[in-house]
Amino acid sequence: MRLCELQEKEVINVCDCKCLGNVIDLEFDEQSGCIRAIIVPGPCKVFGLFGHEFELCIPWKCIVRIGSDIILVEIKEEDVRKKL
């Protein structure tokens, strides 16, 4: 699977059935070359403008399933927030 294919999939949290958005980036382990986490942008600041306050750095181990059009994750959103 390519990054562009991952970016087309919606990320859904199975804990609260909330749509978190789409993957924008990946975080890799420099030593092993393995994917450490997927990065999903947080909500926009004001009226969908002015960028994002935080992003969600979802560890690879929290991915439950990658389907044809969605990625299911099991996370506590406050635990994976990363301030920008």
Buried (B, 14 or more C-beta within 10 A) or exposed (E): EEEEEBEEBBBBBEEEEEEBBBBBBBBEEEEEEEBBBBBBBBEEEEEEEEEBBBBBBBBBEBBEEBEEEEBBBEBEBEEBBEEE
